[in-house]
Amino acid sequence: MPDTFRLVRSGSLSDVAEYAYGAVVRPDAQLVFAAGACPLDESGTTVAVGDYAAQARQMMRNLETALADAGARLSDVVKTTVYVAATRQADLVATWEVVRDHFGDHDPPSTLLGVTVLGYDDQLVEIDALAAVNP
């Protein structure tokens, strides 16, 4: 884990969540705010229409690229919010599994939301992230 932050776990809360319950960022860390990463290809077209997992994989690749352009990596992320245009919990779970797998052992606090609609045609998923890096 980077020395810019510390993930917080709680012995008083359920351990069923697949992420830390909080993160504490050092005051001298540089924060990187990543805009919502969408499942768009290089031409701006939504990929894998109707497939939550495939769109989530593209979304995560795009997040990794945006973070890299700002000097950060997935292991620097201290908080995410994942949006899924779905009414079925199974679709949220399918999306979350892709997100979790991309982060691997790094499990920053996250919020997973089912929403009505997202900004691009045929878009099913989106993620935004906050990272902390050494200045």
C-alpha beads as a LAMMPS data file, in Angstrom:
LAMMPS data file: protein, C-alpha beads

135 atoms
134 bonds

1 atom types
1 bond types

-500.0 500.0 xlo xhi
-500.0 500.0 ylo yhi
-500.0 500.0 zlo zhi

Masses

1 110.0

Atoms # bond

1 1 1 0.000 0.000 0.000
2 1 1 1.307 3.470 -0.793
3 1 1 2.571 5.555 2.109
4 1 1 0.203 8.385 1.132
5 1 1 -2.833 6.793 2.780
6 1 1 -4.030 4.037 5.078
7 1 1 -7.113 1.887 4.520
8 1 1 -9.297 1.540 7.604
9 1 1 -10.993 -1.699 8.573
10 1 1 -13.512 -2.027 11.377
11 1 1 -13.782 -4.870 13.853
12 1 1 -17.229 -3.556 14.793
13 1 1 -18.768 -3.728 11.309
14 1 1 -19.579 -6.736 9.136
15 1 1 -16.710 -8.244 7.188
16 1 1 -19.038 -9.204 4.321
17 1 1 -18.079 -6.037 2.393
18 1 1 -15.259 -6.624 -0.087
19 1 1 -13.596 -3.296 0.649
20 1 1 -12.218 -1.226 3.502
21 1 1 -14.701 0.954 5.354
22 1 1 -12.559 4.063 5.215
23 1 1 -9.276 5.610 4.154
24 1 1 -7.086 8.212 5.827
25 1 1 -4.962 10.354 3.500
26 1 1 -1.739 12.028 4.660
27 1 1 -2.058 15.835 4.625
28 1 1 0.894 16.222 2.234
29 1 1 -0.483 13.787 -0.365
30 1 1 -1.540 15.043 -3.771
31 1 1 -5.141 14.115 -4.541
32 1 1 -6.151 12.906 -7.988
33 1 1 -9.859 13.188 -8.808
34 1 1 -10.783 10.946 -11.720
35 1 1 -13.921 11.828 -13.662
36 1 1 -16.407 9.076 -14.315
37 1 1 -14.751 6.415 -16.470
38 1 1 -17.192 5.056 -19.022
39 1 1 -17.239 1.953 -21.236
40 1 1 -16.214 3.844 -24.375
41 1 1 -13.639 2.781 -26.946
42 1 1 -11.065 5.112 -28.505
43 1 1 -13.638 6.427 -30.990
44 1 1 -16.156 7.280 -28.243
45 1 1 -18.492 4.387 -28.985
46 1 1 -20.083 2.452 -26.113
47 1 1 -18.690 -1.093 -26.172
48 1 1 -20.456 -4.396 -25.499
49 1 1 -24.052 -3.167 -25.633
50 1 1 -26.144 -5.049 -23.059
51 1 1 -23.176 -6.761 -21.337
52 1 1 -22.502 -5.423 -17.829
53 1 1 -19.267 -7.326 -17.252
54 1 1 -17.744 -6.453 -20.633
55 1 1 -18.642 -2.791 -20.191
56 1 1 -17.146 -2.887 -16.683
57 1 1 -13.866 -4.264 -18.064
58 1 1 -13.642 -1.383 -20.573
59 1 1 -14.601 1.089 -17.839
60 1 1 -11.758 -0.183 -15.648
61 1 1 -9.240 -0.017 -18.511
62 1 1 -10.301 3.581 -19.106
63 1 1 -9.976 4.384 -15.395
64 1 1 -6.469 2.923 -15.351
65 1 1 -5.534 5.083 -18.345
66 1 1 -6.967 8.256 -16.804
67 1 1 -5.161 7.588 -13.524
68 1 1 -1.878 6.865 -15.318
69 1 1 -2.173 10.132 -17.234
70 1 1 -2.428 11.872 -13.846
71 1 1 0.513 9.951 -12.346
72 1 1 -1.524 7.425 -10.346
73 1 1 -2.359 3.708 -10.390
74 1 1 -5.277 1.623 -9.156
75 1 1 -3.232 0.892 -6.021
76 1 1 -3.292 4.650 -5.253
77 1 1 -7.111 4.815 -5.224
78 1 1 -8.619 5.701 -1.848
79 1 1 -12.342 5.798 -2.811
80 1 1 -14.593 4.812 -5.695
81 1 1 -18.230 5.160 -6.634
82 1 1 -19.607 2.643 -9.130
83 1 1 -22.823 3.421 -10.987
84 1 1 -24.848 0.680 -12.687
85 1 1 -27.922 1.382 -14.813
86 1 1 -29.900 -1.622 -13.621
87 1 1 -32.843 -2.700 -11.540
88 1 1 -31.535 -6.216 -10.891
89 1 1 -29.080 -6.763 -8.079
90 1 1 -27.367 -9.468 -10.177
91 1 1 -26.287 -6.809 -12.688
92 1 1 -24.732 -4.746 -9.902
93 1 1 -22.939 -7.851 -8.633
94 1 1 -21.634 -8.716 -12.134
95 1 1 -20.226 -5.197 -12.421
96 1 1 -18.763 -5.239 -8.916
97 1 1 -16.974 -8.537 -9.537
98 1 1 -15.088 -6.959 -12.454
99 1 1 -14.193 -3.901 -10.372
100 1 1 -13.042 -6.055 -7.444
101 1 1 -10.946 -8.272 -9.708
102 1 1 -9.198 -5.266 -11.271
103 1 1 -8.269 -3.906 -7.855
104 1 1 -7.008 -7.301 -6.667
105 1 1 -5.775 -7.204 -3.079
106 1 1 -6.213 -3.429 -2.921
107 1 1 -9.737 -2.861 -1.595
108 1 1 -10.438 0.865 -1.215
109 1 1 -13.759 2.051 0.196
110 1 1 -16.432 1.989 -2.486
111 1 1 -20.077 2.764 -3.043
112 1 1 -22.087 0.677 -5.526
113 1 1 -25.286 2.255 -6.833
114 1 1 -28.095 1.186 -9.117
115 1 1 -29.210 4.188 -11.167
116 1 1 -31.878 4.839 -13.775
117 1 1 -29.761 6.057 -16.671
118 1 1 -26.199 7.089 -17.528
119 1 1 -24.929 9.697 -19.964
120 1 1 -24.066 7.817 -23.171
121 1 1 -26.253 5.721 -25.473
122 1 1 -26.310 2.084 -24.308
123 1 1 -24.079 2.860 -21.301
124 1 1 -24.641 0.521 -18.355
125 1 1 -21.721 1.293 -15.991
126 1 1 -19.482 4.122 -14.789
127 1 1 -16.887 4.562 -12.033
128 1 1 -15.293 7.615 -10.498
129 1 1 -12.297 7.492 -8.215
130 1 1 -10.165 9.506 -5.825
131 1 1 -6.482 8.635 -5.570
132 1 1 -3.628 9.909 -3.393
133 1 1 -0.043 10.113 -4.622
134 1 1 3.233 11.601 -3.416
135 1 1 3.572 15.190 -4.634

Bonds

1 1 1 2
2 1 2 3
3 1 3 4
4 1 4 5
5 1 5 6
6 1 6 7
7 1 7 8
8 1 8 9
9 1 9 10
10 1 10 11
11 1 11 12
12 1 12 13
13 1 13 14
14 1 14 15
15 1 15 16
16 1 16 17
17 1 17 18
18 1 18 19
19 1 19 20
20 1 20 21
21 1 21 22
22 1 22 23
23 1 23 24
24 1 24 25
25 1 25 26
26 1 26 27
27 1 27 28
28 1 28 29
29 1 29 30
30 1 30 31
31 1 31 32
32 1 32 33
33 1 33 34
34 1 34 35
35 1 35 36
36 1 36 37
37 1 37 38
38 1 38 39
39 1 39 40
40 1 40 41
41 1 41 42
42 1 42 43
43 1 43 44
44 1 44 45
45 1 45 46
46 1 46 47
47 1 47 48
48 1 48 49
49 1 49 50
50 1 50 51
51 1 51 52
52 1 52 53
53 1 53 54
54 1 54 55
55 1 55 56
56 1 56 57
57 1 57 58
58 1 58 59
59 1 59 60
60 1 60 61
61 1 61 62
62 1 62 63
63 1 63 64
64 1 64 65
65 1 65 66
66 1 66 67
67 1 67 68
68 1 68 69
69 1 69 70
70 1 70 71
71 1 71 72
72 1 72 73
73 1 73 74
74 1 74 75
75 1 75 76
76 1 76 77
77 1 77 78
78 1 78 79
79 1 79 80
80 1 80 81
81 1 81 82
82 1 82 83
83 1 83 84
84 1 84 85
85 1 85 86
86 1 86 87
87 1 87 88
88 1 88 89
89 1 89 90
90 1 90 91
91 1 91 92
92 1 92 93
93 1 93 94
94 1 94 95
95 1 95 96
96 1 96 97
97 1 97 98
98 1 98 99
99 1 99 100
100 1 100 101
101 1 101 102
102 1 102 103
103 1 103 104
104 1 104 105
105 1 105 106
106 1 106 107
107 1 107 108
108 1 108 109
109 1 109 110
110 1 110 111
111 1 111 112
112 1 112 113
113 1 113 114
114 1 114 115
115 1 115 116
116 1 116 117
117 1 117 118
118 1 118 119
119 1 119 120
120 1 120 121
121 1 121 122
122 1 122 123
123 1 123 124
124 1 124 125
125 1 125 126
126 1 126 127
127 1 127 128
128 1 128 129
129 1 129 130
130 1 130 131
131 1 131 132
132 1 132 133
133 1 133 134
134 1 134 135
